Amino acid sequence: MKTIDKIYINGEFATPQGTEHFDLISPTTNEKLGKVRLGNTEDTQNAIEAAKNAFKTFSKTTPSERIQYLKNIKSSVEKRKNDFINVMTEEYGGTLQFATVSYEYMIKGFDSAINLLNSYDFIKTMGQSEVQMTPIGVVGIIIPWNSSNGFIASKLATVIVAGCTTVIKPSEMSAQQTQLMTECLHDAQLPKGIVNIVNGLGEVVGAEISRNPDISKVSFTGSTNVGKIIAKEAVNTMKRVTLELGGKSPNIILDDADFSKAIPLAMAAAFMNNGQACIAGTRLLIPENKLEETKLLIKETASNLVVGDPKNSNTAIGPMVSTKQYNRVQDYIQAGISEGAEILTGGLGKPEGLENGNFVKPTIFINVNNQMRIAREEIFGPVLSVITYKTEEEAIEIANDTTYGLQAYVSSSNSERAHDVASQLNAGRVQINGISHDPMAPFGGFKQSGIGREFGTIGLEAYLEPRALIQQK
């Protein structure tokens, strides 16, 4: 059992003022892995003060200096590759497949940040004026448990590119993962105070970050409900916010698609990261006359999905992060049954032989209409709703009939047609005939999937304030 009893402030591992502990429980076995000591309001204020002092000098560093810091972090992370993958499977229950891909994305993210620094012009000419893109200040980063170190890496990389400093509040459930990342950041020998990390509860550490006047911006990834709370608090001090929130992503398979490829791809999109992904394609829209073919392909694909120990290389779906999350998913499966949807595969309860962990049977509903709860609310588990449509126009209408708009998917054998449909979907990202990530393209949501964007130039400029110098001639 591991005890994590330090936070990271001003370049040093420090003992928190807070005395409360949080138990770390294995999602695979529900056995106790260890515990983490949580920081309190005073710890958060100390971290903010350190970041505020560090900003005075770090904001004046050159792009080449920041590039070197990013290279240092990348090098430190590369030395611990196996540790990053293993701790994600153990503490979070992410599959070995997913944890490996997540690690590769994390490394590529540092490369993209370096490329951005090499190409971005921090001084622009607009009209007759010089416009200086200046670092916004101290950034509060608040992240969830479903890809903890990936979120730390991507947000921190942008903070450094911009010349800002930060206080990070990771999920208390990800303390072992956070500890590993903190050790890498310490090893990278960054200037003291530019990165500070405080383990703690959202209503304590997160709340102080959201209200503290010395925080200039909050970058949050998590649920829509918590995002709204942060936004309400942030407005009191006019903090800037980037909010990447929930999703209920539609996946439109057009009638000319190769269903033998599109259906397995759709199930991969729905069940990625054990279904605990804001971008999961959890609404599958298919032509009405393709339902029988779809049902056969779903059953065939589902029969080959391995649910089990996330450390096994052939496991496709691991456990839910906690018993609370397991119960939430079970409640939604029951809601689908109660609303009259039909279970094609999966259902209530745990898969045979996996009773000790938080394992869910991958569940696919048919006869779903878009007004059912399972089609409208974010479940955050391996549950897919199949909805039929008659025309392409109806498919687009159903896809857009949601309070969310984070990601969408389209499959078609005609690339022009797929592009045309994708261009009509109200989503921040649309995946066409595949699933991939472009770290230079903006990521974020329409509607209640968030405010603002991350990644690339658009993401960077959310961490910068324009200053216009208008000189009389």
C-alpha positions, 0 to 999 in steps of 0.5 A: 500500500502506498501513501502519498503525503506530499503536494508540489509547491514552488519547486518542492515537495511539501507536506499539506496543511490539510489533514484529510486522507482519501482512499485509493481503491483498485477498480479491478479488484476493489482492494485498497491500493493506498491513500492520499493526503489532501490539500486544503484552502491554505495549501491552494493559496500558497500554491497560487502565491508561488505561481504569481511570483514565478509569473513575474519572470517566467512571463518574460522568457523567450520562446527558445527558453520555453522550448527547452523546458518542454524538451526537458519535460518530454525527456523526463516523461520518456524515461518513465514510459512503462511507469505511466502505462502501468499506473494508469491500468492499476489505479484507473483501470484503463486498458493496456491498449488505451494507456499505451495510446494515451502515452503516445499522444502525450509525447506527441503533444509536447512535440506539437507545443514545441512546433507551435512555439517555433511558428507562432508570432507573439507580435502582430500588425493589425491595421496600423497598430502593433498587437502584442499577445501577452501571457494571461497570468496564473492559470488554474488547471482542474482535471478529471480522472479519465485521462489524468496525466494526458490532461496535465500534459496537454494543458501544461504544455500550452501554459508553458508555450504562452509564458504563464504559470499554473496551479493544477488540481488533479482528481484525488482519485488519480493521486498515484498517476499525479505523483508520477507526473510530478516526479517527472516535472521535478526532474525536468528542473523547471523554474520554481513556481511555474508548476504547482500541484495540489491534491484535494477535493473540488469543493475545497481546492477547486473552489479556491482556484475558481474564486481566488483573484490571483488566478487569471484563467481556469482551464477545466475538463470535466462534467457540464454541471461542474463546469457551470459552477466554475463559470459562475464563480469565475465571473466574479473576478472576470476570470477567463475560462476554457471549459471542455465538458460533456458529450453525447456524440452522434455517429452517422453511418450513411447507407453507402458505407461499408458496414463490415468496417463501419460497425466495428469502428462505431463500437470502438468509438462508443467503448473507447476508454471503457466508455468513460470518454467525453468524445465516445460515440454513444448514439449510433444512427443507421438507416432503417433498412440496414437494421438487421444487417447492423444487428448481426454485425454488432453481435459478431463484433461484441462476441469478440470484445474481451472484458477483463483485467486491463493489464492484459494486452487483449482486453478491450474494456476494463472496469469503471473507475469506482463503484459509484460509477459502476452503479451510475451505469447500471442505473442507466441500463435499467432506465433504458429497459424501463423506457422500452428500449431493447437490449441487443447485447449486454445488460444488467450485472457484472460479466461472469468471473469479474464480480470483484471489480467494477466491470460492466457488460458492454450494452447495446440498445436497439429500438431507441428513440432520441428522447430517451434518457439513454440517448440524451444524457451522458452515461460515461460507460460502455452503453451504446444506443442504436437509433434508426433514420429514414433520410440523410436529412433526418439523420442530421436532425437527430444528430443535432438534437442534443444539448451537447456538441463535442464530437461527432462521427460520419461514415460513408464510401463517398468522401464528398458526401461524408464531408457535406454531412460532417459540415452540417453537424453541430460539433467541435470535431467531426471524425470522418471514416475513422478515429484520430487526433490532430494536436494542432487542430482546435478541440472543444464543444458547441452548446453545453459541451463547453466554452473555448477550444484547446490545442493549436493556435486557437487553443494557445490564444485562450492563454494570451491577452492582446495588447494593442499599441497605437502610436501617433505618427 
